[in-house]
Amino acid sequence: MLAVIDRNLAAGTDDSRLNMEAGVILVGLGRDADAAVRFKRVLLTDPDSPNALYNAGTILFQIGEPDEGRGLLRRFLQLHPDHPYATYARQQLEQ
């Protein structure tokens, strides 16, 4: 599936949805740093995406980039305070 997504992106289909799906797949494969890159690409075209903000922020914490992760999680909470993952984001920020 990841190969299909990458082929579509290489063909010029720079789609936020495809990058989001690739990020989720990469997380499942344990490739968190690569997943963070994909989620950050989503934010280039959709800077208010709740899923990209939350996923990138959380992963950045896990891979040792807490300052950037904190900034994304704060933005996530500012824009989407009632999102189902808002509680988890708040907990992460308290650590």
MODELLER restraints for C-alpha pairs under 7 A, 6 or more apart:
rsr = mdl.restraints
at = mdl.atoms
rsr.add(forms.Gaussian(group=physical.xy_distance, feature=features.Distance(at['CA:2:A'], at['CA:22:A']), mean=5.99, stdev=0.5))
rsr.add(forms.Gaussian(group=physical.xy_distance, feature=features.Distance(at['CA:2:A'], at['CA:25:A']), mean=6.97, stdev=0.5))
rsr.add(forms.Gaussian(group=physical.xy_distance, feature=features.Distance(at['CA:5:A'], at['CA:18:A']), mean=6.13, stdev=0.5))
rsr.add(forms.Gaussian(group=physical.xy_distance, feature=features.Distance(at['CA:5:A'], at['CA:22:A']), mean=6.78, stdev=0.5))
rsr.add(forms.Gaussian(group=physical.xy_distance, feature=features.Distance(at['CA:16:A'], at['CA:42:A']), mean=4.85, stdev=0.5))
rsr.add(forms.Gaussian(group=physical.xy_distance, feature=features.Distance(at['CA:16:A'], at['CA:45:A']), mean=6.90, stdev=0.5))
rsr.add(forms.Gaussian(group=physical.xy_distance, feature=features.Distance(at['CA:19:A'], at['CA:38:A']), mean=5.29, stdev=0.5))
rsr.add(forms.Gaussian(group=physical.xy_distance, feature=features.Distance(at['CA:19:A'], at['CA:39:A']), mean=6.66, stdev=0.5))
rsr.add(forms.Gaussian(group=physical.xy_distance, feature=features.Distance(at['CA:19:A'], at['CA:41:A']), mean=6.94, stdev=0.5))
rsr.add(forms.Gaussian(group=physical.xy_distance, feature=features.Distance(at['CA:19:A'], at['CA:42:A']), mean=6.22, stdev=0.5))
rsr.add(forms.Gaussian(group=physical.xy_distance, feature=features.Distance(at['CA:20:A'], at['CA:38:A']), mean=6.55, stdev=0.5))
rsr.add(forms.Gaussian(group=physical.xy_distance, feature=features.Distance(at['CA:20:A'], at['CA:39:A']), mean=5.93, stdev=0.5))
rsr.add(forms.Gaussian(group=physical.xy_distance, feature=features.Distance(at['CA:20:A'], at['CA:42:A']), mean=6.58, stdev=0.5))
rsr.add(forms.Gaussian(group=physical.xy_distance, feature=features.Distance(at['CA:22:A'], at['CA:38:A']), mean=6.77, stdev=0.5))
rsr.add(forms.Gaussian(group=physical.xy_distance, feature=features.Distance(at['CA:23:A'], at['CA:35:A']), mean=4.18, stdev=0.5))
rsr.add(forms.Gaussian(group=physical.xy_distance, feature=features.Distance(at['CA:23:A'], at['CA:36:A']), mean=6.91, stdev=0.5))
rsr.add(forms.Gaussian(group=physical.xy_distance, feature=features.Distance(at['CA:23:A'], at['CA:38:A']), mean=5.22, stdev=0.5))
rsr.add(forms.Gaussian(group=physical.xy_distance, feature=features.Distance(at['CA:23:A'], at['CA:39:A']), mean=5.97, stdev=0.5))
rsr.add(forms.Gaussian(group=physical.xy_distance, feature=features.Distance(at['CA:24:A'], at['CA:35:A']), mean=6.89, stdev=0.5))
rsr.add(forms.Gaussian(group=physical.xy_distance, feature=features.Distance(at['CA:26:A'], at['CA:32:A']), mean=6.52, stdev=0.5))
rsr.add(forms.Gaussian(group=physical.xy_distance, feature=features.Distance(at['CA:26:A'], at['CA:34:A']), mean=6.66, stdev=0.5))
rsr.add(forms.Gaussian(group=physical.xy_distance, feature=features.Distance(at['CA:26:A'], at['CA:35:A']), mean=5.19, stdev=0.5))
rsr.add(forms.Gaussian(group=physical.xy_distance, feature=features.Distance(at['CA:27:A'], at['CA:35:A']), mean=5.82, stdev=0.5))
rsr.add(forms.Gaussian(group=physical.xy_distance, feature=features.Distance(at['CA:32:A'], at['CA:59:A']), mean=6.38, stdev=0.5))
rsr.add(forms.Gaussian(group=physical.xy_distance, feature=features.Distance(at['CA:33:A'], at['CA:63:A']), mean=6.74, stdev=0.5))
rsr.add(forms.Gaussian(group=physical.xy_distance, feature=features.Distance(at['CA:36:A'], at['CA:56:A']), mean=5.10, stdev=0.5))
rsr.add(forms.Gaussian(group=physical.xy_distance, feature=features.Distance(at['CA:36:A'], at['CA:59:A']), mean=6.24, stdev=0.5))
rsr.add(forms.Gaussian(group=physical.xy_distance, feature=features.Distance(at['CA:36:A'], at['CA:60:A']), mean=6.74, stdev=0.5))
rsr.add(forms.Gaussian(group=physical.xy_distance, feature=features.Distance(at['CA:39:A'], at['CA:52:A']), mean=5.05, stdev=0.5))
rsr.add(forms.Gaussian(group=physical.xy_distance, feature=features.Distance(at['CA:39:A'], at['CA:55:A']), mean=6.88, stdev=0.5))
rsr.add(forms.Gaussian(group=physical.xy_distance, feature=features.Distance(at['CA:39:A'], at['CA:56:A']), mean=5.49, stdev=0.5))
rsr.add(forms.Gaussian(group=physical.xy_distance, feature=features.Distance(at['CA:40:A'], at['CA:52:A']), mean=6.95, stdev=0.5))
rsr.add(forms.Gaussian(group=physical.xy_distance, feature=features.Distance(at['CA:40:A'], at['CA:56:A']), mean=6.43, stdev=0.5))
rsr.add(forms.Gaussian(group=physical.xy_distance, feature=features.Distance(at['CA:42:A'], at['CA:52:A']), mean=6.40, stdev=0.5))
rsr.add(forms.Gaussian(group=physical.xy_distance, feature=features.Distance(at['CA:43:A'], at['CA:49:A']), mean=6.68, stdev=0.5))
rsr.add(forms.Gaussian(group=physical.xy_distance, feature=features.Distance(at['CA:43:A'], at['CA:52:A']), mean=6.45, stdev=0.5))
rsr.add(forms.Gaussian(group=physical.xy_distance, feature=features.Distance(at['CA:50:A'], at['CA:76:A']), mean=5.98, stdev=0.5))
rsr.add(forms.Gaussian(group=physical.xy_distance, feature=features.Distance(at['CA:50:A'], at['CA:80:A']), mean=6.74, stdev=0.5))
rsr.add(forms.Gaussian(group=physical.xy_distance, feature=features.Distance(at['CA:53:A'], at['CA:72:A']), mean=5.50, stdev=0.5))
rsr.add(forms.Gaussian(group=physical.xy_distance, feature=features.Distance(at['CA:53:A'], at['CA:73:A']), mean=6.41, stdev=0.5))
rsr.add(forms.Gaussian(group=physical.xy_distance, feature=features.Distance(at['CA:53:A'], at['CA:76:A']), mean=5.58, stdev=0.5))
rsr.add(forms.Gaussian(group=physical.xy_distance, feature=features.Distance(at['CA:54:A'], at['CA:72:A']), mean=6.99, stdev=0.5))
rsr.add(forms.Gaussian(group=physical.xy_distance, feature=features.Distance(at['CA:54:A'], at['CA:73:A']), mean=5.85, stdev=0.5))
rsr.add(forms.Gaussian(group=physical.xy_distance, feature=features.Distance(at['CA:54:A'], at['CA:76:A']), mean=6.18, stdev=0.5))
rsr.add(forms.Gaussian(group=physical.xy_distance, feature=features.Distance(at['CA:56:A'], at['CA:69:A']), mean=6.86, stdev=0.5))
rsr.add(forms.Gaussian(group=physical.xy_distance, feature=features.Distance(at['CA:57:A'], at['CA:69:A']), mean=3.85, stdev=0.5))
rsr.add(forms.Gaussian(group=physical.xy_distance, feature=features.Distance(at['CA:57:A'], at['CA:70:A']), mean=6.35, stdev=0.5))
rsr.add(forms.Gaussian(group=physical.xy_distance, feature=features.Distance(at['CA:57:A'], at['CA:72:A']), mean=5.00, stdev=0.5))
rsr.add(forms.Gaussian(group=physical.xy_distance, feature=features.Distance(at['CA:57:A'], at['CA:73:A']), mean=5.27, stdev=0.5))
rsr.add(forms.Gaussian(group=physical.xy_distance, feature=features.Distance(at['CA:58:A'], at['CA:69:A']), mean=6.16, stdev=0.5))
rsr.add(forms.Gaussian(group=physical.xy_distance, feature=features.Distance(at['CA:60:A'], at['CA:66:A']), mean=6.01, stdev=0.5))
rsr.add(forms.Gaussian(group=physical.xy_distance, feature=features.Distance(at['CA:60:A'], at['CA:68:A']), mean=6.78, stdev=0.5))
rsr.add(forms.Gaussian(group=physical.xy_distance, feature=features.Distance(at['CA:60:A'], at['CA:69:A']), mean=4.84, stdev=0.5))
rsr.add(forms.Gaussian(group=physical.xy_distance, feature=features.Distance(at['CA:61:A'], at['CA:69:A']), mean=5.35, stdev=0.5))
rsr.add(forms.Gaussian(group=physical.xy_distance, feature=features.Distance(at['CA:70:A'], at['CA:93:A']), mean=6.43, stdev=0.5))
rsr.add(forms.Gaussian(group=physical.xy_distance, feature=features.Distance(at['CA:73:A'], at['CA:89:A']), mean=6.10, stdev=0.5))
rsr.add(forms.Gaussian(group=physical.xy_distance, feature=features.Distance(at['CA:77:A'], at['CA:86:A']), mean=6.24, stdev=0.5))
